[in-house]
Amino acid sequence: MLSLSLTGYLLHLHTVFSSELKATFNFHKPNGIDQCEQVIALSVMFAAFLIPSGWVLSHLEDYKNHSRE
C-alpha cells in the first residue's frame, strides 16, 4: 500500500511540475520579441554590415588600380 501511495504522490508531483514548466516556457510577453525574431534581426544586422564591407574588400585591388589611372 505504501508503494501505491508513493507512486500516486510522485505522479501528482510530476503533473504539477510539468504544468508549471509548460506555463513558464509558453509565456509570451505581449510587447516582447521571441527567439525567432531575434535571430532574424541579428542576421539582418550582420548582413547589413558584412556584405558591403566584404564587397569593398574583394574589390580593393580594383580601387587601387583605378585611382592611379
Buried (B, 14 or more C-beta within 10 A) or exposed (E): EEEEEEEEEEEEEEEEEEEEEEEEEEEEEEEEEEEEEEEEEEEEEEEEEEEEEEEEEEEEEEEEEEEEE
